Structures are given as structure tokens and as C-alpha cells.
Amino acid sequence: MPIVAALRDLADRPHARFYLPGHKGGQGSPEVLRQWWGESLWRADLPELPDFDNLFAPEAAIAAAQQLAAHTFGADRTWFLCNGSTAGVIAALSAVCRPGDRVLLPRNAHQSAIAGLIHCGARPVIAAPNYDAIWDLDRGLTPETVAQAIEHYPDLAAILVVSPNYYGQSCDLTAIVAIAHQRPTLAQPNTSFGSGSSSNLNPNPNRPIPVIVDAAHGSHFAFHPDLPASALACGADLVIESTHKTLGALSQAAMLHLQGDRVDPDRIDRALACGQSTSPNALLLASLDAARQQMAVNGRSLLDHTLALADRFRSGLRDRGWMVLDDPGRADRFDHTRITVRTADAGICGYDADAFLYARNVAAELPTDRHLTFVVTIGNTDADIDRALAAFRELEARRSSVDPQQGRVTTRAIPAPTSFPFSEPVIRPRDAFFLPSETIAITDSCGRLSAATLCPYPPGIPLLIPGERITQGAIEALQQTLAAGGTVTGWPTPGRLRVVCDRESSH
């Protein structure tokens, strides 16, 4: 663990600290935090000292740790991220797209992808992910959708895929990558789908399309054969993983992986320099280093135990009559550490169930109107499973014979699919972000162009992105999310939307 070793040596070395940060190894830190967190944490909060390393020009401990991570996860090169997967997604899009380029992304892309589009000036082609009407959730892009997108938009500069999704379901990444890397030769883009014309700057529209995978929830896949194949193993070019989500790193610590020669690593360096803090937290870097080493040495055994806990949780719920998401037909692409319980069948709103369980010290990762999702990781224990099952036994008393299609159990965070598979914003997200805007009541917004990203949260899936025309269906989905107890990010105050002032482009 090169970073851990270097920080430990520096933290324990007596010296006069005339550099930042201002707490000087904890000597100036708040007493309450020094007592709570301990003195060693403060001593290890170090900047880029000469005998440590620099995240933006690594040559020593950070360089060695990133090389070890690349080897462990199966990449050609790995970058450590201190600003979470958000920084990695923004950098990945900026590394492969230029202003005016088209990029394919699914509707279930995280809002960080929209931030990336605003940053690089690319124009999104938004694809409807495969939709599961029974569970009211997306299952990601299909190879057929990607092939159809390439046929109608042969000038695509990149494809962004979310895999796995929040519910542990992975796309058929191997097939998607194969299709993208064998882009068919078409002379001109077919603009019969979507609106507007392409201003793609790519001089060779017949080159293989790089595939970016937002694998924020899949950093553990590489370490157990009973988990889905990692995005790197499926051939993706750029993969962003939130190491803190499913492994042992600190919150906000993530990694960006590169393989192959379809993306210039120098552009990634430059893009990351725009989106990462110039004062990266050494504790986050150390946690990435240690989390990688932990999985390289003990990953299989740790995940053996994790999967056993998840199976006990799932079986215990099913034995009590709860419906739990599974995918036996795609077992090789389903993460069994994710437990999604459908509460709607019992006439219980997911938000209500979440509040009930939280009052009994059981906290789900993702509540929605119709179900709850729990994440079992290497940090969970048998006691956690016992507590959760006991709380669900208490919840059973609230079961109702109410038709789950009535009342509060109706909201969908993802728009229902339509026969129109792709859409493009009327104007680029970057343009909508910078144009003059105004705030209006949601009831007056139909037909206007959104100037902000509106996300029912969690999981942060954009319902509207800057430059998109606001539809009545989107308005109703936002209203229903609020009525059901959910949260929407991106508006100044609930019930008011920020829209582009340019009336000519919004009518």
C-alpha cells in the first residue's frame, strides 16, 4: 500500500509544519473532533509534500498505487478520484467529446452525465432504457437499442452506459461493446429520429465508438465469480467505479479505469485537472490504496460472506411472503448483493415503509414509491440481517388489502416507454444552462425548455435535462413524486421550475 506507507511515515515524523492545511496535523483542529476522530487522522491529512506525491503529476506513492489498482481491476491505466464518480463521468465525457459531438446515453444516466455534457458542450441522444413494467424500474440499454442508435446516428462520438443500475442489473455489455467497436460504415447521419442537425466535429465518423460505463455500483464485480463480469472484462474503454459504494474506501473516493487505445489518456489527464480538487484529500487517496489491497488479498472470502448474508436476507423476506427482485434468466448479469423488496403488493408505499423501518434503526439505500432497495456489502454483519428481518416482521402488521395500483402507490420515477426510442434536447444542455432563464410555476411550464436538471432523488435519474421541452407527463411525474413523499432536486423551490427565457425556441 504505497500511499498508506508514505502517509504513515510522514505523519509520524516530527517536523515543524509551515504548510497547509491550517490545522497543522491536528494541533489546531477543533477539540471535539480531535477527541472523536483521534489524533492520527489529523496527522495523516497531508498535502503534496516532496516525499509524498502529486495527484496531477504522480511519480511516487500515488503513481505506484494507481498502477497496482490498474493491475488489480484489469485496466491498462487507473486514475484515483477524490471528487467521486461524478468527477470521473465528467472527465470521461470531456475526454471523448468535443462541442457539438453527439453522445448516446440512456434516460437513467446519473445527473453527473448531464454536468459532463454542460462541461464539454456535447449534444445528447437520449435512449429509453429497457423498462420492467411489473417492477416499475429500468433494466438499462439493450444491444438492439445501441445498434439502432448507431444506424440512425452514425456520427456518435461516444456511448455512455449505466451498468449495473441501482437495483443490481447489468446490461449485456459484451454485446454492446462489440457493436460499438464495429460501427457500420454509413455516409451521412439519418436524422429521421430526433431533432436538429449534427454539428459533430469528428473527422472520421466510421471509427469504433468508445464505450464509457458508469459502473459506480459495480466496483466489487471483479473479485467473485458469482457476480456479474466487470465492465472492463466486457471490453469497455472507460469505466468509472465508486470504490466507496461497495468496497471499503471513504465516501467520495472512486476510480476511473482505461483500457485499449480508443481514448487518449492525455485528454483524461487534462479533463481531470478541470474537475478534481487541487487540494486532494490524502485520506481519500489512502482509503483507495487500502481498499484495493484489501480486495486483492481477501476479496473472494469477503464476498463469500457478503453473498451468504444477502442470500439469508432474501430468503428470510421471501419466507415471510415479500416479493424480492431476482433475475434467474440473467443470473450472470444480476448482483445478488442488492435486495429490492416490492412493498406495493402489500398496499404499502415504499416511502412509508422506509420511514417505518428507519424508526426501527434499519436504513434502506433507495426508497421509491413501489419498493425499497438494500445494499449488502463487505461491511455488513449477521446482526444487520437479524435486525432488518425483525423490522420487516413488524412491518407486516401494516399490510393492506388495498389495490397497489390505487392511492399513493402510483408514482414512477422513470417515464413510461414510448414507441419513440430516441430523443434529443431542442438545444444543447450547455446552451440551456448559460442562456437567460426564469422561474415559473410547474403548472405553467408545459412546452417550455428546461434550464435545469430535474431529478427525483435518489437515485438521481434525470426526468428533465437542460434544453429539453417540458411535457405534461414530466410535470405529472414530478408532482406525483412530491405527493408520494419523494424528493426532487434541481428546482429553486418545490413546484417551481427554471426555464429558458428565449420564447422563440420554447414554443
VEXZA-26347 format. One line per 2 residues: number of its first residue (from 1); for each residue x, y, z of C-alpha. Coordinates in steps of 0.2 Angstrom, whole numbers. Example, Ala and Ser with C-alpha at 12.3 -4.5 7.8 and 13.67 -1.06 7.14 Angstrom:
BEGIN
1) 62/-22/39 | 68/-5/36
REM end
This chain:
BEGIN
1) 0/0/0 | 12/14/-6
3) 1/29/-1 | -3/21/16
5) 15/18/19 | 21/35/13
7) 7/44/24 | 11/34/39
9) 29/39/38 | 26/57/35
11) 13/58/49 | 24/51/62
13) 39/61/58 | 42/76/70
15) 44/92/60 | 38/110/60
17) 23/111/49 | 23/128/40
19) 12/121/25 | -6/119/23
21) -19/113/29 | -21/125/44
23) -24/113/57 | -6/108/57
25) -8/89/60 | -22/92/72
27) -14/104/83 | -26/117/78
29) -41/106/75 | -57/108/85
31) -55/99/101 | -72/90/100
33) -67/82/83 | -49/78/89
35) -56/68/103 | -69/60/92
37) -59/56/77 | -42/53/86
39) -26/62/83 | -19/50/69
41) -32/55/57 | -27/73/58
43) -8/69/57 | -12/60/40
45) -21/74/32 | -6/80/22
47) -4/90/6 | 8/85/-9
49) 24/86/1 | 40/82/-9
51) 42/65/-2 | 24/60/-4
53) 17/64/-22 | 6/75/-33
55) -11/68/-39 | -10/78/-55
57) 8/73/-59 | 11/57/-50
59) 28/49/-49 | 30/41/-32
61) 17/34/-20 | 1/39/-30
63) 9/33/-46 | 13/16/-38
65) -4/14/-30 | -13/18/-46
67) -3/5/-56 | -7/-8/-43
69) -26/-3/-45 | -25/-5/-63
71) -17/-22/-62 | -30/-27/-48
73) -45/-21/-58 | -39/-26/-75
75) -36/-9/-83 | -22/-3/-93
77) -22/13/-83 | -31/19/-67
79) -34/36/-60 | -39/39/-42
81) -54/51/-40 | -56/62/-25
83) -72/70/-31 | -82/54/-33
85) -88/45/-48 | -95/62/-53
87) -78/69/-57 | -74/53/-67
89) -90/54/-78 | -87/72/-82
91) -69/69/-86 | -73/54/-97
93) -86/63/-107 | -74/78/-109
95) -60/66/-115 | -70/59/-129
97) -82/73/-134 | -80/90/-141
99) -93/104/-143 | -106/98/-155
101) -102/80/-154 | -117/68/-152
103) -116/55/-137 | -128/42/-134
105) -134/40/-116 | -149/32/-108
107) -163/41/-98 | -157/33/-82
109) -140/41/-83 | -134/50/-67
111) -135/69/-66 | -116/69/-67
113) -118/64/-85 | -128/80/-88
115) -115/90/-79 | -102/82/-91
117) -112/87/-106 | -113/105/-100
119) -94/105/-97 | -89/98/-114
121) -103/105/-125 | -109/88/-132
123) -126/85/-138 | -135/70/-130
125) -145/57/-140 | -156/50/-126
127) -162/32/-127 | -176/24/-117
129) -169/10/-107 | -177/-7/-107
131) -192/-5/-95 | -199/-18/-82
133) -217/-13/-80 | -220/-26/-67
135) -207/-18/-55 | -208/-1/-62
137) -189/1/-65 | -177/2/-79
139) -166/-13/-85 | -153/-2/-95
141) -149/-1/-113 | -150/-16/-124
143) -138/-21/-138 | -153/-19/-150
145) -156/-1/-144 | -137/3/-146
147) -137/-4/-164 | -152/6/-169
149) -145/22/-162 | -129/19/-172
151) -139/16/-188 | -149/32/-186
153) -134/42/-178 | -118/36/-187
155) -109/51/-181 | -110/46/-162
157) -94/51/-154 | -97/40/-138
159) -109/29/-130 | -112/30/-111
161) -120/15/-102 | -125/14/-84
163) -121/-4/-79 | -125/-10/-66
165) -141/0/-61 | -146/4/-44
167) -155/-12/-42 | -140/-23/-47
169) -145/-27/-65 | -131/-26/-78
171) -133/-23/-97 | -126/-35/-110
173) -111/-25/-110 | -101/-38/-120
175) -113/-37/-135 | -115/-18/-133
177) -96/-15/-134 | -94/-27/-149
179) -107/-17/-158 | -100/0/-154
181) -82/-6/-159 | -88/-12/-175
183) -98/4/-180 | -106/1/-198
185) -100/12/-212 | -113/25/-216
187) -110/40/-226 | -122/53/-218
189) -132/53/-202 | -151/48/-203
191) -160/62/-194 | -177/55/-196
193) -176/51/-177 | -173/66/-165
195) -172/84/-169 | -160/96/-176
197) -144/93/-186 | -127/86/-180
199) -113/98/-178 | -101/83/-175
201) -83/88/-176 | -76/70/-178
203) -66/69/-194 | -69/50/-195
205) -86/45/-192 | -83/27/-196
207) -70/24/-182 | -75/12/-167
209) -86/21/-154 | -78/22/-137
211) -89/15/-123 | -90/24/-107
213) -98/14/-92 | -104/22/-77
215) -101/7/-66 | -102/17/-50
217) -111/2/-41 | -100/-12/-48
219) -83/-10/-41 | -84/-27/-32
221) -88/-37/-48 | -70/-41/-52
223) -67/-51/-36 | -80/-65/-36
225) -86/-77/-50 | -104/-77/-44
227) -105/-59/-48 | -108/-51/-65
229) -92/-48/-76 | -84/-31/-73
231) -86/-18/-86 | -68/-19/-90
233) -69/-38/-93 | -83/-35/-105
235) -72/-24/-115 | -77/-6/-111
237) -65/8/-115 | -68/19/-99
239) -75/13/-83 | -80/24/-68
241) -82/15/-51 | -87/22/-35
243) -75/12/-24 | -83/19/-8
245) -100/12/-13 | -97/-7/-12
247) -79/-8/-6 | -70/-1/9
249) -65/16/4 | -71/33/11
251) -86/42/4 | -81/52/-12
253) -66/40/-16 | -68/32/-33
255) -58/26/-48 | -58/29/-67
257) -51/15/-77 | -45/15/-95
259) -41/0/-107 | -36/0/-125
261) -31/14/-137 | -48/22/-142
263) -46/36/-129 | -31/47/-127
265) -25/46/-109 | -18/64/-110
267) -36/70/-113 | -41/61/-97
269) -27/70/-88 | -32/87/-94
271) -51/84/-91 | -47/78/-73
273) -37/93/-70 | -53/103/-73
275) -64/93/-61 | -53/87/-47
277) -48/97/-32 | -31/105/-32
279) -30/100/-14 | -35/82/-15
281) -38/74/2 | -24/62/6
283) -36/52/17 | -47/48/2
285) -32/43/-8 | -26/31/6
287) -43/23/8 | -42/19/-11
289) -25/12/-9 | -30/1/6
291) -47/-4/-1 | -38/-10/-17
293) -26/-20/-7 | -40/-27/4
295) -49/-34/-11 | -33/-40/-19
297) -29/-51/-4 | -45/-55/4
299) -59/-51/-9 | -65/-68/-13
301) -68/-73/5 | -75/-56/10
303) -88/-58/-4 | -91/-76/0
305) -98/-70/17 | -107/-55/9
307) -116/-66/-3 | -121/-78/11
309) -128/-63/21 | -138/-57/6
311) -145/-74/2 | -151/-75/20
313) -159/-58/19 | -168/-63/3
315) -173/-80/9 | -180/-73/25
317) -190/-60/16 | -197/-72/4
319) -202/-84/18 | -212/-71/25
321) -221/-68/9 | -212/-52/2
323) -208/-51/-16 | -190/-49/-19
325) -182/-44/-36 | -172/-58/-44
327) -167/-62/-62 | -165/-81/-64
329) -165/-79/-83 | -150/-67/-82
331) -141/-74/-67 | -124/-69/-74
333) -129/-51/-75 | -138/-49/-58
335) -129/-43/-42 | -136/-54/-28
337) -130/-41/-15 | -144/-30/-20
339) -161/-33/-11 | -176/-25/-19
341) -192/-28/-10 | -209/-23/-18
343) -220/-16/-4 | -233/-11/-16
345) -240/-29/-17 | -244/-26/2
347) -253/-10/-1 | -238/0/7
349) -230/15/-1 | -211/12/-2
351) -208/29/6 | -219/25/21
353) -211/8/23 | -194/17/23
355) -199/28/37 | -206/14/47
357) -190/4/46 | -179/19/49
359) -188/22/65 | -183/4/70
361) -164/8/65 | -165/-1/48
363) -160/11/34 | -163/6/16
365) -152/13/2 | -165/18/-10
367) -184/20/-6 | -196/23/-21
369) -215/23/-22 | -216/5/-25
371) -201/-4/-17 | -186/-2/-6
373) -168/-7/-11 | -155/-13/2
375) -136/-15/-2 | -127/-29/7
377) -108/-26/7 | -92/-32/15
379) -96/-21/29 | -112/-29/34
381) -115/-42/48 | -126/-56/53
383) -134/-44/66 | -138/-32/52
385) -148/-45/44 | -157/-50/60
387) -162/-33/64 | -169/-30/46
389) -179/-46/46 | -186/-42/63
391) -191/-25/57 | -200/-32/42
393) -210/-44/53 | -216/-28/62
395) -220/-20/45 | -231/-35/41
397) -244/-28/53 | -246/-14/41
399) -250/-25/26 | -266/-19/17
401) -279/-27/5 | -278/-10/-4
403) -276/-12/-23 | -257/-7/-25
405) -262/2/-41 | -273/15/-31
407) -268/28/-19 | -250/33/-16
409) -243/18/-24 | -243/25/-42
411) -228/36/-44 | -215/31/-57
413) -198/40/-56 | -194/34/-74
415) -205/39/-88 | -215/25/-96
417) -208/20/-113 | -215/26/-129
419) -214/20/-147 | -201/34/-150
421) -184/26/-145 | -173/41/-145
423) -174/60/-142 | -163/75/-142
425) -165/91/-132 | -171/106/-143
427) -155/115/-138 | -139/108/-131
429) -138/107/-112 | -123/118/-112
431) -133/132/-121 | -148/130/-110
433) -138/131/-94 | -130/148/-100
435) -145/156/-108 | -155/168/-98
437) -168/159/-88 | -183/162/-76
439) -193/153/-63 | -211/149/-66
441) -224/138/-58 | -224/120/-63
443) -242/121/-69 | -236/135/-82
445) -221/126/-88 | -228/114/-101
447) -220/117/-118 | -206/127/-111
449) -187/122/-112 | -180/117/-95
451) -165/126/-90 | -160/114/-76
453) -159/96/-72 | -174/89/-63
455) -170/73/-54 | -181/63/-42
457) -168/58/-29 | -161/46/-25
459) -156/38/-37 | -153/55/-46
461) -160/49/-63 | -164/65/-73
463) -183/67/-78 | -178/83/-87
465) -162/90/-93 | -157/107/-99
467) -163/110/-116 | -177/98/-116
469) -195/103/-119 | -206/100/-103
471) -221/89/-106 | -237/86/-97
473) -231/69/-92 | -215/75/-84
475) -225/88/-74 | -236/74/-68
477) -222/63/-63 | -214/77/-53
479) -230/81/-44 | -233/63/-40
481) -215/61/-33 | -218/75/-21
483) -236/69/-17 | -228/52/-13
485) -215/59/-1 | -200/59/-13
487) -188/72/-16 | -184/81/-32
489) -168/91/-35 | -164/105/-47
491) -178/117/-44 | -177/133/-34
493) -192/128/-23 | -204/114/-24
495) -217/117/-38 | -207/129/-47
497) -196/126/-62 | -182/136/-70
499) -185/138/-89 | -176/146/-103
501) -181/164/-107 | -180/163/-126
503) -198/161/-130 | -195/158/-148
505) -185/142/-145 | -198/136/-132
507) -214/137/-142
REM end
